Amino acid sequence: MVELAVTLPLLLLLAGGIVDGGWLWHQVQSVTHAAAAGARRGALVATGAGECSGAPSPAVRAAVERAVRDASPSLDPRRMAVSVEYAEPGCVGRLRTLRVSVTYRLQALTPYLGRLVSETQHRGAAVLAVEMVAPEWARSGPPAWWGAGAPGWWGQSPPAWWGAGAPGWW
């Protein structure tokens, strides 16, 4: 009984630390993955939009925030903040850099470790280049180097999963 009384609290502390460590690692990885998913979705929506000045449009912001939340279903959305911005003030050639960052206040499962990480935040970020100005051939037809083998999607309606935010070049 004495040995159990001495070792049980230590074993429970060790087991709780392992579980909480795994949960914290999951949250960190989910935030990083959500930022990457948001940047990919934002780049798809913004491609060909011609936004060569100013901030991202509300459609791009909404698509990014939706993708971030969809990519992190196990995280509490009230603890999450999403930031969407362009890295440069205008287009560089035909490109702009979309930057998505997700900040999440970490949450522990056990109360004793919860005090250690109570106000700790993790920030995940992703950056992608977006082609803002569609190439000339996008308006007139497929490029000559495609020959007769233009892709099957050329000239078709955009897929339903793209919704109302389909890029103009589709």
ABEGO torsion letter per residue (X at the ends): XAAAAAAAAAAAAAAAAAAAAAAAAAAAAAAAAAAAAAAAAAAAAABGAGBABEBBBAAAAAAAAAAAAAABAABBAAABBBBBBBABABBBEABBBBBBBBBBBBBBABAAAAAAAAABBBBBBBBBBBBABBBAAAAAEBBAAAEAABBAABGBBBBAAAEAABBAAX
